[in-house]
Amino acid sequence: MESQLFNEVRQIIEDCKVLNFPESKLALAIIRAAEKYSDKEVVSVFSCLSNDVMAEIRQQISRYETTGEYYVISSAGIKDLFGLMGRISKLVVSFN
C-alpha cells in the first residue's frame, strides 16, 4: 500500500511537470511535504525518487550545510526551514 507521503510526492511531481517548474522548486516542495511525516516514511519515499530529483534535494541540503541556515522567501513572508533541513539532511545521509 502506498503511503500518504508517496501519494503527495507523486502529485507534487505531476503538478511541477504540468507547470514546467524547475527541479529546484520540485525538490523544495518535496522537502516541505516531508515535514509532517515520520522519518521512516520519509526515507522510504526519498529512496524511490529519481536520481535527478535526489540530486536536487542533495543540492538544497548542501546549501543548508554550507551556511547553517535555510530560509524560503515568498509573498506570504519568510519561513525559516533550519530545523526541517537539518532533519532531512540526516535522513538523506542515512540511506546513502
SULUR-V241639 format. One record per pair of residues at least 12 apart in sequence whose ideal C-beta (glycine too) atoms are under 10 Angstrom apart, sorted by the first residue. I is the first residue (numbers start at 0). GAP is how many residues later the second one is. D is the distance in Angstrom with one decimal. If there is no record, write none. Layout:
# SULUR-V241639
i->{I | I}
gap->{GAP | GAP}
d->{D | D}
This chain:
# SULUR-V241639
i->{1 | 2 | 2 | 2 | 2 | 2 | 2 | 2 | 3 | 3 | 3 | 3 | 3 | 4 | 4 | 4 | 4 | 4 | 4 | 4 | 4 | 4 | 4 | 4 | 5 | 5 | 5 | 5 | 5 | 6 | 7 | 7 | 7 | 7 | 7 | 7 | 7 | 8 | 8 | 8 | 8 | 8 | 8 | 8 | 8 | 8 | 8 | 8 | 8 | 9 | 9 | 10 | 10 | 11 | 11 | 11 | 11 | 11 | 11 | 11 | 11 | 11 | 12 | 12 | 12 | 12 | 12 | 12 | 14 | 15 | 15 | 15 | 21 | 22 | 22 | 22 | 22 | 22 | 22 | 22 | 22 | 23 | 23 | 23 | 23 | 24 | 25 | 25 | 25 | 25 | 25 | 26 | 26 | 26 | 26 | 26 | 26 | 26 | 26 | 26 | 26 | 26 | 27 | 27 | 27 | 27 | 27 | 27 | 29 | 29 | 29 | 29 | 29 | 29 | 29 | 29 | 29 | 29 | 30 | 30 | 30 | 30 | 30 | 30 | 30 | 30 | 30 | 30 | 30 | 30 | 30 | 30 | 31 | 31 | 31 | 31 | 31 | 32 | 33 | 33 | 33 | 33 | 33 | 33 | 34 | 34 | 34 | 34 | 34 | 38 | 38 | 38 | 38 | 38 | 39 | 41 | 41 | 41 | 41 | 41 | 41 | 42 | 42 | 42 | 42 | 43 | 45 | 45 | 45 | 45 | 45 | 46 | 46 | 46 | 46 | 46 | 53 | 53 | 53 | 56 | 56 | 56 | 57 | 57 | 57 | 57 | 59 | 59 | 59 | 59 | 59 | 60 | 60 | 60 | 60 | 60 | 60 | 60 | 60 | 61 | 62 | 63 | 63 | 63 | 63 | 63 | 63 | 63 | 64 | 64 | 64 | 66 | 67 | 67 | 67 | 68 | 68 | 68 | 69 | 69 | 69 | 69 | 69 | 69 | 69 | 70 | 71}
gap->{43 | 34 | 35 | 37 | 38 | 39 | 41 | 42 | 29 | 32 | 33 | 37 | 41 | 25 | 28 | 29 | 31 | 32 | 33 | 36 | 37 | 39 | 40 | 41 | 31 | 35 | 38 | 39 | 42 | 38 | 21 | 22 | 25 | 26 | 28 | 29 | 37 | 17 | 20 | 21 | 24 | 25 | 28 | 33 | 36 | 37 | 39 | 40 | 44 | 35 | 38 | 18 | 22 | 13 | 14 | 15 | 16 | 17 | 18 | 20 | 21 | 41 | 13 | 16 | 17 | 36 | 37 | 40 | 14 | 13 | 14 | 37 | 34 | 27 | 29 | 30 | 32 | 33 | 34 | 36 | 37 | 32 | 33 | 35 | 36 | 31 | 23 | 26 | 27 | 30 | 31 | 22 | 25 | 26 | 27 | 28 | 29 | 30 | 31 | 32 | 33 | 34 | 28 | 29 | 32 | 42 | 44 | 53 | 12 | 15 | 16 | 19 | 23 | 24 | 26 | 27 | 30 | 58 | 15 | 25 | 26 | 29 | 30 | 33 | 39 | 41 | 50 | 53 | 54 | 56 | 57 | 61 | 40 | 47 | 49 | 52 | 56 | 12 | 12 | 23 | 50 | 53 | 54 | 57 | 46 | 48 | 49 | 52 | 53 | 48 | 49 | 51 | 52 | 55 | 51 | 45 | 46 | 49 | 50 | 52 | 53 | 48 | 49 | 51 | 52 | 51 | 42 | 45 | 46 | 48 | 49 | 44 | 45 | 47 | 48 | 49 | 38 | 41 | 42 | 31 | 32 | 35 | 31 | 34 | 35 | 38 | 21 | 25 | 28 | 29 | 32 | 24 | 25 | 27 | 28 | 29 | 30 | 31 | 32 | 27 | 22 | 17 | 18 | 20 | 21 | 22 | 24 | 25 | 20 | 21 | 24 | 15 | 14 | 17 | 18 | 12 | 13 | 16 | 12 | 13 | 14 | 15 | 16 | 18 | 19 | 14 | 12}
d->{9.3 | 7.7 | 9.4 | 9.6 | 5.4 | 9.7 | 6.9 | 6.6 | 9.6 | 9.0 | 7.2 | 7.9 | 9.7 | 9.2 | 6.6 | 6.6 | 8.4 | 4.5 | 8.7 | 5.1 | 6.8 | 8.1 | 4.9 | 9.2 | 9.7 | 8.2 | 7.8 | 5.1 | 7.3 | 9.6 | 9.4 | 8.7 | 5.0 | 9.0 | 9.3 | 8.6 | 8.8 | 9.6 | 8.6 | 5.5 | 6.2 | 8.2 | 9.9 | 9.9 | 5.7 | 8.7 | 8.5 | 7.5 | 9.0 | 9.3 | 9.8 | 9.8 | 9.1 | 9.5 | 6.7 | 9.8 | 9.9 | 4.8 | 5.8 | 9.2 | 6.2 | 10.0 | 6.6 | 8.9 | 8.0 | 8.6 | 8.8 | 7.5 | 8.2 | 6.9 | 9.2 | 9.7 | 8.6 | 9.7 | 6.4 | 6.5 | 8.2 | 4.3 | 9.2 | 9.0 | 9.9 | 6.0 | 9.8 | 7.7 | 7.3 | 9.3 | 9.8 | 9.3 | 6.4 | 6.9 | 9.1 | 9.2 | 9.6 | 6.4 | 8.6 | 8.8 | 3.9 | 4.6 | 8.8 | 7.5 | 5.3 | 9.3 | 8.7 | 8.8 | 6.4 | 9.6 | 7.0 | 8.7 | 9.7 | 8.4 | 8.0 | 7.4 | 7.1 | 9.7 | 9.0 | 6.7 | 9.5 | 9.4 | 9.4 | 9.8 | 6.5 | 6.4 | 8.5 | 9.7 | 9.3 | 9.8 | 7.6 | 6.8 | 7.3 | 9.7 | 5.6 | 9.8 | 8.0 | 8.8 | 7.5 | 7.3 | 9.7 | 9.1 | 7.5 | 9.6 | 7.7 | 8.3 | 6.3 | 8.2 | 8.5 | 9.0 | 5.2 | 8.2 | 8.7 | 7.6 | 9.7 | 8.5 | 5.8 | 8.3 | 9.4 | 8.3 | 7.3 | 5.4 | 9.0 | 9.8 | 9.6 | 5.5 | 8.4 | 6.3 | 5.2 | 8.9 | 8.3 | 7.0 | 6.5 | 9.8 | 6.9 | 10.0 | 9.6 | 9.9 | 5.2 | 9.6 | 7.9 | 9.8 | 9.3 | 7.5 | 9.8 | 6.7 | 9.3 | 6.6 | 9.7 | 8.9 | 9.5 | 7.5 | 8.4 | 9.4 | 9.9 | 6.6 | 9.4 | 6.4 | 4.8 | 9.7 | 9.7 | 6.1 | 8.8 | 9.1 | 8.6 | 7.9 | 7.7 | 9.3 | 4.0 | 7.5 | 8.4 | 6.4 | 8.4 | 9.1 | 6.3 | 9.9 | 7.8 | 9.6 | 9.2 | 9.0 | 6.2 | 8.7 | 5.7 | 9.3 | 7.8 | 4.3 | 8.7 | 9.7 | 9.7 | 9.9 | 10.0}
